[in-house]
């Protein structure tokens, strides 16, 4: 179980990254659109810390995901330097930082969702847990694509940076595929470790 000192250290590090991200972003409106999940998650996690503490694994993965989001918020996903470096290294035709973001969009929520479902006794068989967790993550990714679409309809050209399609007509499908891969990979790679940590937190 993550100690309060650990979580405080993660919070301080995250706030430092957020402060850097806030200063001189490429587009302020895009910053809010990309970073709002982090802004909402911080107080929510703080409020549920005593009543429903998460596993150490969940907290650390949420931290990593939050950093990915606020870095993308600063540059916009299509302009993050890491994506350009990857394009040079692997001869990609575009900046693929958004693919990292959508992989995380499946990977991290999968751990969070399976923890809530298992600890709440909503699912009692691991096969169903795997299936329903995967379904939730894919549904969440699809809903996020709808949010991007609605934002584009409302914001017009001003939402282009948020969409970050970079001219790829299959961008939405790729995003959902990456989230699906992330959700499946998280459960296959971390499932046993996660269950051991759930046992420590829940006492069963």
C-alpha positions as a Markdown table, in Angstrom:
| # | Residue | x | y | z |
|---|---|---|---|---|
| 1 | Unk | 0.0 | 0.0 | 0.0 |
| 2 | Unk | 1.4 | 3.4 | -0.9 |
| 3 | Unk | 2.3 | 5.6 | 2.0 |
| 4 | Unk | 1.2 | 9.1 | 2.5 |
| 5 | Unk | 4.8 | 10.2 | 2.0 |
| 6 | Unk | 5.0 | 8.4 | -1.3 |
| 7 | Unk | 1.8 | 10.0 | -2.6 |
| 8 | Unk | 2.8 | 13.4 | -1.4 |
| 9 | Unk | 6.1 | 13.0 | -3.4 |
| 10 | Unk | 4.1 | 12.0 | -6.5 |
| 11 | Unk | 1.8 | 15.0 | -6.0 |
| 12 | Unk | 4.7 | 17.4 | -5.7 |
| 13 | Unk | 6.4 | 16.0 | -8.8 |
| 14 | Unk | 3.1 | 16.2 | -10.7 |
| 15 | Unk | 2.4 | 19.7 | -9.6 |
| 16 | Unk | 5.9 | 20.7 | -10.7 |
| 17 | Unk | 5.3 | 19.2 | -14.2 |
| 18 | Unk | 1.9 | 20.9 | -14.3 |
| 19 | Unk | 3.5 | 24.3 | -13.4 |
| 20 | Unk | 6.0 | 23.9 | -16.2 |
| 21 | Unk | 3.3 | 22.8 | -18.6 |
| 22 | Unk | 1.1 | 25.8 | -17.7 |
| 23 | Unk | 3.8 | 28.3 | -18.6 |
| 24 | Unk | 3.8 | 29.3 | -22.2 |
| 25 | Unk | 1.9 | 26.4 | -23.8 |
| 26 | Unk | 1.5 | 26.3 | -27.5 |
| 27 | Unk | -2.3 | 26.9 | -27.2 |
| 28 | Unk | -4.0 | 27.8 | -23.9 |
| 29 | Unk | -7.4 | 26.4 | -24.9 |
| 30 | Unk | -5.8 | 23.1 | -25.9 |
| 31 | Unk | -4.0 | 23.0 | -22.6 |
| 32 | Unk | -7.3 | 23.0 | -20.7 |
| 33 | Unk | -8.8 | 20.4 | -23.0 |
| 34 | Unk | -5.9 | 18.0 | -22.5 |
| 35 | Unk | -5.1 | 18.7 | -18.8 |
| 36 | Unk | -8.7 | 18.8 | -17.4 |
| 37 | Unk | -8.7 | 15.1 | -16.6 |
| 38 | Unk | -5.7 | 15.7 | -14.3 |
| 39 | Unk | -7.2 | 18.8 | -12.8 |
| 40 | Unk | -10.3 | 16.7 | -11.9 |
| 41 | Unk | -8.4 | 13.6 | -10.8 |
| 42 | Unk | -6.2 | 15.2 | -8.2 |
| 43 | Unk | -8.9 | 16.3 | -5.8 |
| 44 | Unk | -11.0 | 13.2 | -6.5 |
| 45 | Unk | -8.1 | 10.9 | -5.5 |
| 46 | Unk | -7.4 | 13.0 | -2.4 |
| 47 | Unk | -11.0 | 12.8 | -1.3 |
| 48 | Unk | -11.2 | 9.0 | -1.8 |
| 49 | Unk | -7.7 | 8.3 | -0.3 |
| 50 | Unk | -9.0 | 7.3 | 3.2 |
| 51 | Unk | -12.4 | 5.8 | 2.2 |
| 52 | Unk | -11.1 | 3.8 | -0.8 |
| 53 | Unk | -7.3 | 3.8 | -1.0 |
| 54 | Unk | -6.0 | 2.4 | -4.2 |
| 55 | Unk | -3.0 | 0.0 | -4.7 |
| 56 | Unk | 0.5 | 1.4 | -5.0 |
| 57 | Unk | 0.5 | 0.2 | -8.7 |
| 58 | Unk | -2.7 | 2.2 | -9.5 |
| 59 | Unk | -1.4 | 5.4 | -7.9 |
| 60 | Unk | 2.0 | 5.2 | -9.7 |
| 61 | Unk | 0.3 | 4.4 | -13.1 |
| 62 | Unk | -2.1 | 7.3 | -12.6 |
| 63 | Unk | 0.9 | 9.6 | -12.0 |
| 64 | Unk | 2.6 | 8.4 | -15.2 |
| 65 | Unk | -0.6 | 8.9 | -17.2 |
| 66 | Unk | -1.0 | 12.4 | -15.8 |
| 67 | Unk | 2.5 | 13.4 | -16.8 |
| 68 | Unk | 1.8 | 12.1 | -20.3 |
| 69 | Unk | -1.3 | 14.3 | -20.5 |
| 70 | Unk | 0.2 | 17.5 | -19.2 |
| 71 | Unk | 3.3 | 17.2 | -21.4 |
| 72 | Unk | 0.9 | 16.8 | -24.4 |
| 73 | Unk | -1.1 | 19.7 | -23.1 |
| 74 | Unk | 2.0 | 22.0 | -23.1 |
| 75 | Unk | 3.2 | 21.2 | -26.7 |
| 76 | Unk | -0.1 | 19.8 | -28.1 |
| 77 | Unk | 0.2 | 16.1 | -28.9 |
| 78 | Unk | 1.3 | 16.7 | -32.5 |
| 79 | Unk | 4.3 | 18.8 | -31.4 |
| 80 | Unk | 5.8 | 16.9 | -28.4 |
| 81 | Unk | 9.6 | 16.5 | -29.1 |
| 82 | Unk | 9.6 | 12.9 | -28.0 |
| 83 | Unk | 7.2 | 12.2 | -30.9 |
| 84 | Unk | 9.6 | 13.8 | -33.4 |
| 85 | Unk | 12.6 | 11.9 | -32.0 |
| 86 | Unk | 10.6 | 8.7 | -32.4 |
| 87 | Unk | 9.8 | 9.7 | -36.0 |
| 88 | Unk | 13.6 | 10.1 | -36.6 |
| 89 | Unk | 14.5 | 6.9 | -34.9 |
| 90 | Unk | 11.9 | 4.7 | -36.5 |
| 91 | Unk | 11.3 | 6.6 | -39.8 |
| 92 | Unk | 7.7 | 7.3 | -38.9 |
| 93 | Unk | 5.7 | 9.6 | -41.2 |
| 94 | Unk | 4.2 | 11.6 | -38.3 |
| 95 | Unk | 4.5 | 12.5 | -34.6 |
| 96 | Unk | 3.3 | 9.4 | -32.7 |
| 97 | Unk | 3.2 | 10.9 | -29.2 |
| 98 | Unk | -0.6 | 10.8 | -29.4 |
| 99 | Unk | -0.3 | 7.0 | -29.8 |
| 100 | Unk | 1.5 | 6.8 | -26.5 |
| 101 | Unk | -1.3 | 8.9 | -24.9 |
| 102 | Unk | -4.0 | 6.5 | -26.2 |
| 103 | Unk | -2.0 | 3.4 | -25.2 |
| 104 | Unk | -1.9 | 4.9 | -21.7 |
| 105 | Unk | -5.6 | 5.7 | -22.0 |
| 106 | Unk | -6.2 | 1.9 | -22.1 |
| 107 | Unk | -3.3 | 0.7 | -20.0 |
| 108 | Unk | -3.9 | 2.8 | -16.9 |
| 109 | Unk | -7.7 | 2.8 | -16.7 |
| 110 | Unk | -7.6 | -1.0 | -17.0 |
| 111 | Unk | -5.8 | -1.3 | -13.7 |
| 112 | Unk | -8.1 | 1.2 | -12.1 |
| 113 | Unk | -11.3 | -0.4 | -13.4 |
| 114 | Unk | -10.3 | -4.0 | -12.6 |
| 115 | Unk | -9.4 | -2.9 | -9.0 |
| 116 | Unk | -12.8 | -1.2 | -8.5 |
| 117 | Unk | -14.8 | -4.1 | -10.0 |
| 118 | Unk | -12.9 | -6.7 | -8.0 |
| 119 | Unk | -12.9 | -4.9 | -4.7 |
| 120 | Unk | -16.6 | -3.9 | -5.0 |
| 121 | Unk | -17.5 | -7.6 | -5.7 |
| 122 | Unk | -19.1 | -6.5 | -8.9 |
| 123 | Unk | -17.2 | -9.4 | -10.6 |
| 124 | Unk | -16.1 | -12.6 | -8.9 |
| 125 | Unk | -14.5 | -14.5 | -11.7 |
| 126 | Unk | -11.2 | -13.4 | -13.3 |
| 127 | Unk | -12.2 | -14.3 | -16.8 |
| 128 | Unk | -15.2 | -11.9 | -16.6 |
| 129 | Unk | -13.0 | -9.3 | -14.9 |
| 130 | Unk | -10.7 | -9.4 | -17.9 |
| 131 | Unk | -13.5 | -9.2 | -20.4 |
| 132 | Unk | -15.5 | -6.4 | -18.7 |
| 133 | Unk | -12.4 | -4.4 | -18.0 |
| 134 | Unk | -11.4 | -4.6 | -21.6 |
| 135 | Unk | -14.9 | -3.6 | -22.7 |
| 136 | Unk | -15.0 | -0.6 | -20.4 |
| 137 | Unk | -11.6 | 0.7 | -21.6 |
| 138 | Unk | -12.6 | 0.3 | -25.3 |
| 139 | Unk | -16.0 | 2.1 | -24.6 |
| 140 | Unk | -14.2 | 4.9 | -22.7 |
| 141 | Unk | -11.8 | 5.3 | -25.6 |
| 142 | Unk | -14.7 | 5.5 | -28.1 |
| 143 | Unk | -16.5 | 8.0 | -25.9 |
| 144 | Unk | -13.4 | 10.1 | -25.8 |
| 145 | Unk | -13.3 | 10.1 | -29.6 |
| 146 | Unk | -16.9 | 11.4 | -29.5 |
| 147 | Unk | -15.8 | 14.2 | -27.2 |
| 148 | Unk | -13.1 | 15.1 | -29.7 |
| 149 | Unk | -15.7 | 15.1 | -32.5 |
| 150 | Unk | -18.1 | 17.3 | -30.5 |
| 151 | Unk | -15.3 | 19.7 | -29.6 |
| 152 | Unk | -14.5 | 19.9 | -33.3 |
| 153 | Unk | -18.1 | 20.7 | -34.2 |
| 154 | Unk | -18.3 | 23.4 | -31.5 |
| 155 | Unk | -14.8 | 24.9 | -31.8 |
| 156 | Unk | -14.3 | 24.7 | -35.5 |
| 157 | Unk | -10.7 | 25.4 | -36.6 |
| 158 | Unk | -9.8 | 26.2 | -33.0 |
| 159 | Unk | -10.1 | 22.6 | -32.1 |
| 160 | Unk | -7.6 | 21.2 | -34.6 |
| 161 | Unk | -4.8 | 21.1 | -32.1 |
| 162 | Unk | -7.0 | 19.1 | -29.7 |
| 163 | Unk | -7.9 | 16.6 | -32.4 |
| 164 | Unk | -4.3 | 16.1 | -33.5 |
| 165 | Unk | -5.2 | 13.9 | -36.4 |
| 166 | Unk | -2.2 | 15.2 | -38.4 |
| 167 | Unk | -4.0 | 14.4 | -41.6 |
| 168 | Unk | -4.6 | 10.7 | -40.8 |
| 169 | Unk | -8.2 | 9.8 | -41.8 |
| 170 | Unk | -8.0 | 6.7 | -39.6 |
| 171 | Unk | -6.8 | 8.6 | -36.5 |
| 172 | Unk | -9.8 | 7.8 | -34.4 |
| 173 | Unk | -9.6 | 4.1 | -35.2 |
| 174 | Unk | -5.9 | 4.0 | -34.4 |
| 175 | Unk | -6.6 | 5.8 | -31.1 |
| 176 | Unk | -9.2 | 3.2 | -30.1 |
| 177 | Unk | -6.9 | 0.3 | -31.2 |
| 178 | Unk | -4.1 | 1.6 | -29.1 |
| 179 | Unk | -6.4 | 1.9 | -26.1 |
| 180 | Unk | -7.5 | -1.7 | -26.6 |
| 181 | Unk | -3.9 | -2.9 | -26.9 |
| 182 | Unk | -3.1 | -1.0 | -23.7 |
| 183 | Unk | -6.0 | -2.4 | -21.8 |
| 184 | Unk | -5.2 | -6.0 | -22.8 |
| 185 | Unk | -1.4 | -5.5 | -22.2 |
| 186 | Unk | -1.9 | -4.1 | -18.7 |
| 187 | Unk | -4.0 | -7.0 | -17.6 |
| 188 | Unk | -1.7 | -9.6 | -19.1 |
| 189 | Unk | 1.5 | -8.0 | -17.8 |
| 190 | Unk | 0.4 | -6.7 | -14.4 |
| 191 | Unk | -2.6 | -8.8 | -13.5 |
| 192 | Unk | -0.9 | -11.1 | -10.9 |
| 193 | Unk | 1.0 | -8.3 | -9.3 |
| 194 | Unk | -2.1 | -6.2 | -9.2 |
| 195 | Unk | -4.1 | -8.9 | -7.4 |
| 196 | Unk | -1.4 | -9.3 | -4.8 |
| 197 | Unk | -1.5 | -5.6 | -4.1 |
| 198 | Unk | -5.3 | -5.6 | -4.0 |
| 199 | Unk | -5.1 | -8.3 | -1.3 |
| 200 | Unk | -2.8 | -6.1 | 0.7 |
| 201 | Unk | -5.1 | -3.1 | 0.4 |
| 202 | Unk | -8.4 | -4.8 | 0.9 |
| 203 | Unk | -7.2 | -7.4 | 3.4 |
| 204 | Unk | -8.7 | -10.3 | 1.4 |
